[in-house]
Amino acid sequence: MTKTTRRLAGAAFAAFAALAPLLASCNQDALFADISNEPEPRDPRIEGTPLDPVVVENSGGEGVLFTGSRNDSRILAYREGLWAELPAQPGGALHGLAASEEGSAKYLYALVDKDVIKRIDLAGAELKDWETNSGWKTDQWTGTTDPLQWEDVSIGEASGYWLQTIYSAGPDDGQQVFVGAQLQEKYSIFYVDSPPALKLLKDDVQLLRGAAYDSSVYYLGTSGSGIWEGTTAGLVQSVDTADYSIMAMLKVGSKIAALTRGGSVLAKDPASGGNFTSVCTMSGYYGAGGFAVWQQFDASTQNLLLVGILGSDTATTHGYREVTLAADGQLPDSPSVNAPGGTTPTTVSNQAKYDAGMGTHPALSLIQVPESVEAAISLQPTPKEPVIFAGTPKNGLWSYRAGEWNAED
């Protein structure tokens, strides 16, 4: 080594030695910042893969949110910050839930054991001092029958099929329940007829993944054959949707919206007579399935569409994205898409905590707890922060409370 080379090497070493403490300090600061933003580890009350939550209101307008763990046998109920098991359980491994108001009846449907559907009428249920009890007493919810009884929905024309998914859609006073089923390599869509029995609606489609409704027309999304629209008398495939794999369907303002596996949000305004078109894309992510409208209870102009996302196989960023809606709750033709905490309005108060928490889990399901369920929201300071629930693939049910995402315990 020449003298010149030795001098250069020595100078480089001296420069590195001078910077090393600073670099170490920066790395430690970043490490400690990451750790401080991570949520405190909790064991989720609902483990594994949660069922998509549904809400049923009794005749008095008091709402209860129902969910559970996929393949578990227990349906759990949530109201005003408290969880309890439903006193009457349908029995068997749970695969899906749906809610439907049919005349004076208010049903909770349960898909169990892949070939059984049961329902229970909760219209006459009376909630007693829910907010003051630590658990659900056996007499806390009483109905017209004592105890509350589940009734079987006849398998009807779905005999021999493997029942896989269940959804409901329709006007406030009369939702229709739809079931996605498989027979060998064939998928079909059934609906619950009256008296309660499964009746074939559409054959030779892909698996049913969502349902929405507008003006007497149902819109049913499938996992590989696009969107189908019509009534229980028959369906036709929506124009230009055949190649889409749908993950969820939702009514947003006056439009019907669909989330695709590729991460696009499709929308159609039935009143205009147009077709489904892509209004925005979750750039760089797949659609995970979560799809819900969010708004502050005391500020109706703060509207967002929450979209569950899934990164690549090696990605650590998942969670959901926020699509900004118009002040009247409508879905614009070209809405902005943002990470939570990145702009206003937003669902979270701290973006770093979101990134380190819910941002690491795909949101397979999303729901903002409605006021009929979270009546105690009136006691919260302004601006009120509605509770949000999110289902993850294997880390249970998560919730956003008091400015932080964490496992719901």
C-alpha positions in Angstrom: 0.0 0.0 0.0 1.4 3.4 -1.0 1.6 6.4 1.5 -1.1 8.1 -0.5 -3.4 5.0 -0.3 -2.7 4.7 3.4 -3.6 8.4 4.0 -6.9 8.0 2.1 -7.8 4.8 4.0 -6.9 6.4 7.2 -9.0 9.5 6.4 -12.0 7.3 5.4 -11.7 5.3 8.6 -11.5 8.5 10.7 -14.6 9.9 9.0 -16.5 6.7 9.6 -15.4 6.6 13.2 -16.7 10.1 13.7 -20.1 9.3 12.1 -20.5 5.9 13.8 -22.0 7.2 17.0 -24.4 9.4 15.1 -25.5 6.6 12.8 -26.0 4.3 15.7 -28.0 6.9 17.5 -30.2 7.4 14.4 -30.8 3.7 14.1 -31.6 3.4 17.7 -34.0 6.3 17.5 -35.7 4.8 14.6 -35.9 1.4 16.3 -37.3 2.9 19.5 -39.8 4.9 17.5 -41.0 1.7 15.7 -41.3 -0.1 19.0 -43.1 2.8 20.7 -45.7 2.8 17.9 -46.4 -0.9 18.0 -49.7 -1.7 19.9 -49.5 -3.6 23.2 -49.8 -7.3 22.5 -53.3 -8.6 23.2 -55.1 -11.9 22.8 -58.1 -11.2 20.5 -61.5 -12.2 21.9 -62.3 -13.6 18.5 -59.4 -15.6 17.2 -58.3 -16.8 13.8 -60.4 -15.6 10.9 -63.5 -13.7 12.1 -66.8 -14.0 10.3 -68.1 -10.8 8.5 -70.0 -8.9 11.2 -73.7 -8.2 10.8 -76.1 -6.0 12.8 -79.6 -6.9 13.9 -82.0 -4.4 15.5 -85.0 -5.4 17.6 -88.4 -3.8 17.1 -87.3 -0.9 19.4 -84.4 0.0 17.2 -81.8 -1.3 19.6 -79.0 -2.9 17.6 -76.6 -5.8 18.4 -73.5 -6.7 16.3 -72.9 -10.4 15.8 -69.8 -12.2 14.7 -67.6 -15.2 15.6 -64.6 -17.2 14.6 -64.8 -19.1 11.3 -65.2 -22.9 12.1 -65.9 -22.1 15.7 -69.4 -22.9 17.1 -70.0 -19.7 19.1 -71.7 -16.6 17.9 -70.7 -13.6 19.9 -72.8 -10.4 20.4 -71.5 -6.9 20.9 -73.3 -3.8 22.3 -72.1 -0.7 24.0 -68.6 -1.9 24.5 -69.5 -5.3 25.9 -69.3 -8.8 24.4 -71.2 -11.9 25.3 -72.2 -15.2 23.8 -75.6 -15.4 22.2 -77.7 -17.5 24.7 -79.0 -19.7 22.0 -76.4 -21.1 19.5 -77.2 -22.7 16.2 -74.8 -25.6 16.8 -72.0 -26.7 14.4 -69.0 -25.0 12.8 -69.8 -21.5 11.7 -69.1 -20.4 8.1 -71.1 -17.2 7.7 -73.7 -14.9 9.1 -76.4 -12.7 7.5 -79.1 -10.3 8.7 -82.5 -9.8 7.2 -85.7 -7.9 8.0 -88.7 -9.7 6.6 -92.0 -8.0 7.4 -92.2 -7.8 11.2 -89.4 -10.4 11.6 -85.8 -9.5 12.2 -83.7 -12.6 11.4 -80.1 -13.5 12.2 -79.0 -16.3 9.7 -76.2 -18.7 10.3 -74.4 -20.9 7.8 -73.1 -24.0 9.7 -71.4 -27.2 8.8 -71.3 -26.4 5.1 -74.8 -27.8 4.5 -77.1 -26.3 7.1 -78.7 -22.8 7.3 -80.6 -21.7 10.4 -82.2 -18.5 11.4 -83.6 -16.9 14.6 -86.1 -14.1 14.9 -84.9 -11.3 17.2 -87.7 -8.8 16.5 -89.2 -9.3 20.0 -85.8 -9.4 21.8 -85.7 -7.0 24.8 -82.3 -5.7 25.9 -82.1 -5.3 29.6 -79.4 -3.0 31.2 -76.8 -4.1 28.7 -74.4 -1.4 29.6 -74.4 -2.2 33.3 -73.9 -5.9 33.1 -70.4 -7.5 32.7 -71.8 -10.5 30.8 -75.0 -11.5 29.0 -77.4 -12.9 31.6 -79.7 -15.7 30.6 -82.7 -13.4 31.0 -81.0 -10.4 29.5 -82.5 -10.9 26.1 -85.9 -12.5 26.0 -88.0 -13.0 23.0 -91.5 -14.2 22.1 -90.3 -17.7 22.7 -88.5 -18.8 25.8 -85.7 -19.6 25.2 -85.1 -18.1 21.8 -85.3 -20.8 19.2 -83.4 -21.4 15.9 -85.4 -22.7 12.9 -84.0 -24.7 10.0 -84.0 -23.3 6.5 -84.8 -26.2 4.2 -81.9 -27.2 1.9 -84.5 -27.3 -0.9 -82.9 -27.2 -4.4 -79.4 -27.1 -2.9 -79.4 -30.7 -1.8 -76.0 -32.2 -2.3 -74.3 -28.8 -2.6 -71.5 -27.5 -0.3 -72.8 -24.2 1.0 -69.9 -21.7 1.2 -71.1 -18.1 1.5 -74.1 -16.2 2.7 -75.1 -12.5 2.1 -78.2 -10.3 2.3 -79.3 -7.3 0.4 -82.5 -5.3 -0.1 -84.6 -2.4 1.1 -84.7 -1.6 4.8 -88.0 -3.4 5.3 -87.2 -6.6 3.4 -83.7 -8.0 2.7 -83.2 -11.1 0.5 -80.7 -13.7 1.6 -78.4 -15.3 -1.0 -76.1 -18.3 -0.7 -73.1 -19.3 -2.7 -72.7 -23.1 -3.2 -70.5 -25.6 -4.9 -71.3 -29.0 -6.5 -68.1 -30.7 -7.7 -66.6 -28.2 -10.1 -69.9 -26.1 -10.5 -70.8 -23.0 -8.5 -74.4 -21.8 -8.2 -76.3 -19.0 -6.4 -79.4 -19.8 -4.3 -81.8 -17.5 -2.4 -84.0 -18.1 0.6 -87.6 -18.5 -0.6 -90.8 -18.4 1.5 -91.5 -20.7 3.3 -87.8 -20.8 4.2 -86.1 -23.0 1.6 -83.2 -22.6 -0.8 -84.2 -22.1 -4.4 -81.8 -22.0 -7.4 -81.3 -18.5 -8.8 -78.3 -18.9 -11.1 -76.2 -21.9 -12.2 -72.7 -22.1 -13.7 -71.2 -19.0 -12.1 -68.3 -18.6 -9.8 -68.5 -18.3 -6.0 -70.8 -15.6 -4.6 -68.7 -12.9 -2.8 -71.2 -10.1 -2.1 -74.6 -8.6 -2.6 -76.1 -5.1 -2.9 -79.4 -3.6 -3.8 -81.0 -0.6 -5.5 -84.6 0.0 -6.8 -85.8 -3.6 -6.9 -82.6 -4.8 -8.5 -80.0 -7.1 -6.8 -76.3 -6.9 -7.7 -74.4 -10.1 -6.9 -70.6 -10.3 -7.1 -68.7 -13.5 -7.9 -65.1 -14.5 -7.5 -64.4 -15.1 -11.2 -67.5 -14.3 -13.3 -68.1 -10.7 -12.6 -71.3 -9.1 -11.4 -74.8 -10.4 -12.0 -77.9 -8.2 -11.6 -81.7 -8.7 -11.6 -84.4 -10.1 -9.3 -85.2 -13.5 -7.9 -86.9 -14.2 -11.2 -83.6 -14.2 -13.0 -80.1 -12.6 -13.4 -78.1 -11.2 -16.3 -74.4 -10.5 -16.3 -73.5 -6.8 -15.8 -71.9 -5.4 -18.9 -68.1 -5.4 -19.0 -67.6 -7.2 -15.7 -67.1 -10.8 -16.8 -63.4 -10.8 -16.3 -63.5 -9.3 -12.8 -63.1 -11.3 -9.6 -65.3 -9.5 -7.0 -64.3 -9.4 -3.3 -67.2 -7.3 -2.0 -70.3 -5.4 -2.9 -71.8 -2.2 -1.3 -74.3 0.6 -1.8 -72.5 3.9 -1.5 -74.8 6.9 -1.8 -76.8 6.4 -5.0 -74.2 4.1 -6.6 -73.5 0.3 -6.4 -69.8 -0.3 -5.7 -67.7 -3.4 -6.1 -64.2 -4.2 -4.9 -62.2 -6.4 -7.2 -59.4 -8.8 -6.4 -57.1 -6.6 -8.4 -57.7 -3.7 -6.1 -60.0 -1.6 -8.2 -63.3 -0.1 -7.1 -66.0 -0.4 -9.7 -69.2 1.7 -9.6 -72.5 2.1 -11.3 -75.3 4.7 -10.9 -78.4 2.7 -11.6 -80.4 5.9 -12.1 -78.2 6.9 -15.0 -78.5 3.6 -16.8 -74.7 3.3 -17.3 -72.4 0.4 -16.8 -69.9 -0.5 -14.1 -66.6 1.4 -14.5 -63.4 1.6 -12.5 -63.4 4.9 -10.4 -60.1 4.2 -8.5 -57.5 1.6 -7.8 -55.5 0.7 -4.7 -52.2 1.1 -6.5 -49.8 -1.7 -5.7 -52.3 -3.8 -3.7 -54.9 -6.4 -4.0 -58.4 -6.1 -2.7 -58.6 -8.0 0.6 -62.4 -7.9 1.0 -63.0 -5.2 3.6 -65.5 -2.6 2.2 -67.4 -0.2 4.4 -68.6 3.4 4.6 -67.3 5.5 7.5 -68.5 8.8 8.9 -68.3 10.7 12.1 -71.6 10.5 14.0 -71.7 14.2 14.6 -70.3 15.3 11.2 -72.2 13.8 8.3 -69.9 15.6 5.8 -66.9 13.5 7.0 -67.4 10.5 4.7 -64.9 7.8 3.6 -65.1 4.5 1.8 -62.8 2.1 3.6 -61.1 -0.5 1.3 -59.2 -3.5 2.7 -55.9 -4.2 1.0 -53.4 -7.0 0.7 -49.8 -6.5 -0.3 -47.6 -9.0 -2.2 -46.4 -12.2 -0.7 -43.3 -10.5 0.7 -45.0 -7.2 1.7 -45.5 -6.1 5.3 -47.8 -3.3 4.4 -51.5 -4.2 4.3 -54.5 -2.8 6.3 -56.9 -0.6 4.4 -57.1 2.6 2.3 -59.5 5.5 2.6 -61.4 6.7 -0.5 -62.7 10.2 0.0 -66.4 10.6 -0.6 -68.3 13.8 -1.5 -69.9 15.9 1.3 -73.3 14.3 0.5 -71.9 10.8 0.8 -71.7 10.1 -3.0 -68.8 8.2 -4.6 -67.1 10.6 -7.1 -66.0 9.5 -10.5 -62.4 10.0 -9.6 -62.0 10.0 -5.9 -58.7 10.4 -4.0 -57.2 7.4 -2.3 -55.1 7.8 0.8 -53.4 5.9 3.6 -55.1 6.3 7.0 -53.7 9.4 8.8 -52.3 10.8 5.6 -55.0 13.5 5.0 -58.3 14.9 6.3 -60.8 13.4 6.8 -59.3 10.2 8.2 -60.2 7.3 10.5 -57.1 7.5 12.6 -55.3 10.2 14.7 -51.8 8.7 14.4 -50.5 7.4 11.1 -47.4 5.8 12.6 -49.4 3.8 15.1 -51.7 2.7 12.3 -48.7 1.6 10.2 -47.3 -0.4 13.1 -50.6 -2.0 14.0 -53.5 -2.6 11.7 -51.3 -1.6 8.7 -49.5 -4.9 9.0 -52.7 -7.0 8.6 -55.0 -7.4 5.6 -58.5 -6.2 6.4 -60.7 -9.0 5.2 -63.8 -7.3 6.7 -64.5 -3.8 7.9 -67.5 -2.3 9.7 -68.1 1.0 11.5 -70.3 0.2 14.5 -73.6 2.0 14.0 -75.2 4.2 16.6 -77.9 1.7 17.2 -75.3 -0.6 18.6 -72.8 1.9 20.2 -75.4 4.0 22.0 -72.7 5.0 24.5 -71.1 7.0 21.6 -73.1 10.0 22.9 -70.9 10.0 26.0 -67.7 10.5 24.0 -66.0 13.9 23.5 -66.3 15.8 20.3 -65.3 14.9 17.6 -66.6 11.4 18.4 -64.6 8.5 17.2 -66.9 5.6 16.1 -65.5 2.1 16.8 -64.3 0.3 13.7 -63.9 -3.5 13.6 -61.6 -5.3 11.1 -61.2 -9.0 10.5 -57.7 -10.3 9.8 -56.7 -13.6 8.0 -55.3 -15.3 11.2 -54.8 -12.6 13.9 -58.5 -12.4 14.9 -60.8 -9.4 15.2 -59.1 -5.9 15.6 -60.7 -2.7 16.6 -60.0 1.1 16.6 -60.6 2.6 20.0 -59.3 5.7 21.7 -56.9 6.6 18.9 -55.3 3.1 18.5 -55.8 0.0 16.5 -55.3 -3.3 18.4 -56.7 -6.7 18.8 -60.3 -6.5 20.3 -60.1 -8.1 23.7 
